[in-house]
Amino acid sequence: MKSRLVVLLTCAGTLLVSGCGSSPYKITLRDGREYFTASRPEFNEKTGYYKFRSLNDRDALIRSDEILMMQEL
């Protein structure tokens, strides 16, 4: 009985953590370059830049006028 409870709690925890994650995005620039993000890019209206964390765990900034397309994967 205890082993079933442990398995059930483990599965519930895994589903909870996986549901809270944000999905990656693909950013295509006007010059054809592509960036893949770990989560949804955040736009700063004051500066006009999008801030995001890349898949290789680095922070990056891109001007909004350089972006051709941004899509959720």
C-alpha positions as CSV (number, residue, x, y, z in Angstrom):
1,M,0.0,0.0,0.0
2,K,2.8,2.4,0.8
3,S,4.6,1.7,-2.5
4,R,1.4,2.6,-4.4
5,L,1.1,5.9,-2.5
6,V,4.8,6.7,-3.3
7,V,4.2,6.0,-7.0
8,L,1.0,8.0,-7.1
9,L,2.7,11.0,-5.3
10,T,5.7,10.8,-7.6
11,C,3.5,10.8,-10.7
12,A,1.4,13.7,-9.4
13,G,4.5,15.7,-8.7
14,T,5.9,15.1,-12.1
15,L,2.7,16.2,-13.8
16,L,2.6,19.3,-11.7
17,V,6.1,20.3,-12.5
18,S,5.8,19.6,-16.2
19,G,2.5,21.6,-16.4
20,C,4.2,24.7,-14.9
21,G,6.9,25.0,-17.5
22,S,6.7,27.4,-20.3
23,S,7.1,26.4,-23.9
24,P,10.0,27.4,-26.1
25,Y,9.8,30.0,-28.8
26,K,11.5,30.4,-32.2
27,I,12.4,34.0,-33.2
28,T,13.1,34.6,-36.8
29,L,14.9,37.9,-37.6
30,R,14.5,39.9,-40.8
31,D,18.0,38.9,-42.0
32,G,17.1,35.2,-41.7
33,R,18.8,34.3,-38.4
34,E,16.8,32.2,-36.0
35,Y,17.0,32.0,-32.2
36,F,15.3,29.4,-30.0
37,T,14.3,30.5,-26.5
38,A,13.7,28.5,-23.3
39,S,10.5,30.5,-22.5
40,R,8.3,33.3,-23.8
41,P,10.4,36.5,-24.5
42,E,9.5,39.5,-22.4
43,F,9.0,42.9,-24.2
44,N,10.2,46.1,-22.5
45,E,8.2,49.0,-23.9
46,K,10.6,51.5,-22.5
47,T,13.6,50.2,-24.4
48,G,11.9,48.5,-27.4
49,Y,13.8,45.3,-26.8
50,Y,12.7,41.7,-26.2
51,K,14.6,39.9,-23.4
52,F,14.9,36.1,-23.4
53,R,17.0,33.2,-22.2
54,S,18.4,31.1,-25.0
55,L,18.4,27.3,-25.0
56,N,22.1,27.3,-24.1
57,D,21.2,29.2,-20.9
58,R,22.3,32.7,-21.8
59,D,20.4,36.0,-21.6
60,A,19.8,37.9,-24.8
61,L,18.2,41.1,-26.1
62,I,16.8,41.7,-29.5
63,R,15.3,45.0,-30.8
64,S,11.6,44.5,-31.8
65,D,12.1,46.1,-35.2
66,E,14.6,43.3,-36.1
67,I,12.0,40.5,-35.5
68,L,10.2,39.2,-38.5
69,M,8.3,36.4,-36.7
70,M,8.0,34.9,-33.3
71,Q,6.2,31.5,-32.8
72,E,5.6,29.2,-29.9
73,L,7.0,25.7,-30.5
